[in-house]
């Protein structure tokens, strides 16, 4: 399954998408998140909110695939770096086509990705 047009529009306008998937343990929760950004001379910058077809090929993406102890989410505690388990963070993926390919390695169904605020994903 490919990203929907809405998901693509969200990503190229700076919306962080996240999903919860099966974890490796009952004591953990597993999340996958993806965010687009622009690389400039000054470093990474947020995307503007305008939909532009050129952004489909030029947006740069970051994928975060990680697990955290469920008690941190259930108690709304801040998660220290040493509590992020099995973390995979991939930066510098250019274009929707390439990010879709990489996401398929981390999440079984891309339709699960939704705006971050609708998910319990703690990192964003």
The 8 nearest C-alpha neighbors of each residue, nearest first, counted from 0:
[[1, 109, 108, 2, 110, 103, 3, 107],
 [2, 0, 3, 109, 99, 110, 108, 103],
 [1, 3, 6, 109, 7, 4, 110, 0],
 [4, 2, 6, 5, 7, 1, 110, 109],
 [3, 5, 7, 6, 8, 2, 9, 1],
 [6, 4, 8, 3, 7, 9, 2, 10],
 [5, 7, 9, 3, 8, 4, 2, 10],
 [8, 6, 4, 10, 9, 5, 11, 3],
 [9, 7, 5, 11, 6, 10, 4, 12],
 [10, 8, 14, 6, 12, 7, 11, 5],
 [9, 11, 7, 14, 13, 12, 8, 35],
 [10, 12, 8, 13, 9, 54, 35, 7],
 [13, 11, 48, 9, 10, 46, 47, 14],
 [12, 14, 46, 10, 11, 35, 15, 45],
 [15, 13, 9, 10, 12, 16, 114, 34],
 [14, 16, 34, 115, 33, 114, 13, 10],
 [17, 15, 114, 113, 115, 33, 112, 32],
 [18, 16, 32, 112, 115, 113, 31, 114],
 [19, 17, 112, 31, 30, 111, 20, 118],
 [18, 20, 30, 29, 31, 17, 21, 120],
 [19, 21, 29, 30, 22, 18, 106, 31],
 [22, 20, 29, 23, 19, 28, 30, 24],
 [23, 21, 29, 24, 28, 27, 20, 66],
 [22, 24, 21, 27, 25, 29, 28, 66],
 [25, 23, 26, 27, 22, 28, 21, 29],
 [26, 24, 27, 22, 23, 28, 69, 68],
 [27, 25, 24, 69, 68, 28, 70, 67],
 [28, 26, 68, 69, 67, 24, 25, 22],
 [27, 29, 66, 22, 69, 67, 68, 30],
 [28, 30, 66, 22, 20, 19, 65, 21],
 [31, 29, 19, 65, 18, 64, 20, 120],
 [30, 32, 64, 18, 63, 17, 19, 65],
 [33, 31, 17, 63, 16, 62, 18, 64],
 [32, 34, 62, 16, 61, 15, 63, 17],
 [35, 33, 15, 61, 60, 10, 16, 14],
 [36, 34, 60, 59, 10, 13, 58, 11],
 [35, 37, 45, 59, 46, 44, 58, 60],
 [38, 36, 44, 43, 59, 58, 46, 45],
 [37, 39, 43, 42, 44, 36, 40, 59],
 [40, 38, 42, 41, 43, 37, 44, 36],
 [39, 41, 42, 38, 43, 44, 37, 36],
 [42, 40, 39, 43, 38, 44, 37, 45],
 [43, 41, 39, 40, 38, 44, 37, 36],
 [44, 42, 38, 37, 39, 36, 41, 45],
 [43, 45, 37, 36, 38, 42, 46, 39],
 [46, 44, 36, 37, 13, 47, 43, 35],
 [45, 47, 13, 36, 12, 37, 44, 48],
 [46, 48, 49, 12, 45, 13, 11, 50],
 [47, 49, 12, 46, 50, 13, 11, 9],
 [50, 48, 47, 12, 51, 11, 46, 8],
 [51, 49, 12, 8, 48, 52, 11, 54],
 [50, 52, 53, 54, 49, 55, 11, 8],
 [51, 53, 54, 55, 50, 56, 11, 8],
 [54, 52, 55, 51, 56, 57, 58, 50],
 [53, 55, 57, 58, 52, 56, 51, 11],
 [56, 54, 53, 95, 52, 94, 57, 58],
 [55, 57, 94, 54, 53, 58, 95, 93],
 [58, 56, 54, 94, 55, 93, 59, 53],
 [59, 57, 54, 94, 93, 35, 37, 36],
 [58, 60, 93, 36, 92, 35, 91, 37],
 [61, 59, 35, 92, 34, 91, 90, 36],
 [60, 62, 90, 34, 89, 33, 35, 91],
 [63, 61, 33, 89, 88, 32, 64, 90],
 [62, 64, 88, 32, 31, 87, 33, 65],
 [65, 63, 31, 87, 86, 30, 88, 62],
 [66, 64, 86, 85, 30, 29, 84, 87],
 [65, 67, 29, 84, 28, 83, 27, 85],
 [66, 68, 83, 27, 28, 84, 69, 82],
 [69, 67, 27, 70, 26, 71, 28, 66],
 [68, 70, 27, 72, 71, 28, 26, 67],
 [69, 71, 73, 68, 72, 74, 26, 76],
 [72, 70, 76, 69, 74, 73, 75, 68],
 [71, 73, 75, 69, 74, 70, 76, 121],
 [72, 74, 70, 75, 71, 69, 76, 68],
 [75, 73, 71, 72, 76, 70, 69, 77],
 [76, 74, 72, 73, 71, 77, 70, 78],
 [77, 75, 71, 74, 78, 72, 73, 70],
 [76, 78, 79, 75, 71, 72, 121, 74],
 [77, 79, 76, 82, 80, 71, 83, 121],
 [80, 78, 81, 82, 77, 83, 76, 71],
 [79, 81, 82, 83, 78, 84, 77, 86],
 [80, 82, 79, 83, 84, 78, 67, 86],
 [83, 81, 80, 79, 84, 67, 78, 68],
 [84, 82, 67, 80, 81, 66, 86, 65],
 [83, 85, 66, 86, 67, 82, 65, 81],
 [86, 84, 65, 66, 87, 83, 64, 67],
 [87, 85, 65, 84, 64, 83, 88, 66],
 [86, 88, 64, 63, 65, 89, 85, 62],
 [89, 87, 63, 62, 64, 86, 90, 61],
 [88, 90, 62, 61, 87, 63, 91, 92],
 [91, 89, 61, 92, 60, 62, 88, 59],
 [90, 92, 59, 60, 93, 61, 89, 38],
 [93, 91, 60, 59, 90, 98, 97, 94],
 [92, 94, 59, 58, 91, 57, 60, 97],
 [95, 93, 56, 57, 58, 97, 96, 55],
 [94, 96, 98, 97, 55, 99, 56, 93],
 [95, 97, 99, 94, 98, 100, 56, 55],
 [98, 96, 100, 99, 95, 94, 101, 93],
 [97, 99, 101, 95, 100, 96, 102, 92],
 [100, 98, 102, 96, 97, 101, 95, 103],
 [101, 99, 97, 103, 98, 102, 96, 104],
 [100, 102, 98, 104, 103, 99, 97, 105],
 [103, 101, 99, 105, 104, 100, 98, 106],
 [102, 104, 100, 105, 101, 106, 99, 107],
 [103, 105, 102, 101, 106, 100, 107, 99],
 [106, 104, 102, 103, 107, 64, 101, 31],
 [105, 107, 103, 108, 102, 104, 109, 31],
 [106, 108, 103, 109, 105, 104, 20, 102],
 [109, 107, 110, 106, 111, 0, 103, 112],
 [108, 110, 111, 112, 2, 0, 1, 106],
 [109, 111, 112, 108, 2, 3, 0, 113],
 [112, 110, 109, 18, 108, 113, 19, 17],
 [113, 111, 18, 17, 110, 16, 109, 114],
 [112, 114, 16, 17, 115, 111, 18, 117],
 [115, 113, 16, 116, 117, 15, 17, 14],
 [114, 116, 16, 17, 118, 117, 15, 113],
 [115, 117, 118, 114, 119, 120, 113, 17],
 [118, 116, 115, 114, 113, 119, 17, 120],
 [119, 117, 115, 120, 116, 18, 17, 114],
 [118, 120, 121, 117, 72, 116, 19, 115],
 [121, 119, 118, 122, 30, 17, 115, 19],
 [120, 122, 119, 123, 72, 78, 77, 30],
 [123, 121, 120, 32, 63, 78, 30, 115],
 [122, 121, 15, 115, 32, 120, 34, 17]]
